[in-house]
Amino acid sequence: MRPTLPLPRDAATRFVEPPHNPVFVADIHLSWRKRHIARRFLAFLSQEALGFDELFILGDLFEFWIGDEALFVASPVIKALKRYTGTGRKLYVMPGNRDVLLGAHFAHRTGATLITSPTVVTCHGKRILLAHGDEWCTLDPDYQAFRARVRSEAFQRQALSMALPMRLIWALRARSLSKRHKTQRTPEQMDVVQASFLADAEKENCQAIVHGHTHKPALYEEGPVTRLVLPDWKEETDDSSSRYGWAQVDSQGTLKLVVRPL
C-alpha cells in the first residue's frame, strides 16, 4: 500500500541551498500536441542543461497536470529528468498555473525538489526572487480568485479524489475557459503589476527577479531591481516565430537572457 502523500500545496519548500551555476526556464507547456517542443526539451536536458549545476523550472513545465497518478503519460520526460538528476545535478520545479497539481510522487520519480512561488535564492552574493509570476497579475481579481482556489486544501482534495478521466475533462474545460477569459481581458490585466513584484522584492531584500508566465522575454531595470522575464517555448505560427530559451547567472551575479529559435 502506497504511503499517504502530502497534497501538492504542501509538498513544496521555500528553502533552497545557494546555487553555484544555475539555469532557469519556464513555460515549456509540454503536451502530446507539441511534439517538437518535447523533443527540444529532451535535447536541452541532455545538452545545454548539462553545462549548469542546477536547473530551475519556474512553472508550467506541462500544458496541464491532472495529478501524479498520470505520470505514465509523461514517461519520456520523467525518465529524462531522472537522468539529469542522476548526474548529481540538482533539479528544482515550481508548479505554475497549469501544473499546480505537481506533487511529491513526481518529485520522487524525477529526483526534483518542488519549490513554492515565490522563492528566494542567493547566487554569488545576489538575492534573487524566483516566481512563476501569475501572483503579480493583480489587476485581474477574477484570475487571482481562481489561483487561490486551485491552491486551496479543499480544491486539491476534491480534485485528487476524482477518477483520472474526470480530471482530464475538468482540465480541458479549464483550458477552454482560460482561453475565453484572455479574450475578455486587457494586456494590462494579463501582465504583472510593478507595485506588486517590487513590494515582494523589497520584503525579501532581493536585487533581482526571475519569472515567467507573461511570455514577454526581456531584461528590465525596475529602479533598484533587475527583472528578467523568461521566454515561453513555442512552435512557429503565422503570427510569431518559434523560440526557446533560458536565463543564467555569471560569476558576478549578473543575469543573462538567452533566446533561440526552436
Beta strands, then each sheet from edge to edge (+ up, - down):
strand 1: 22-25
strand 2: 54-58
strand 3: 90-94
strand 4: 113-114
strand 5: 119-123
strand 6: 126-131
strand 7: 208-211
strand 8: 218-222
strand 9: 225-229
strand 10: 244-249
strand 11: 255-260
sheet 1: 4+ 3+ 2+ 1+ 10- 11+
sheet 2: 5+ 6- 7- 9- 8+
end
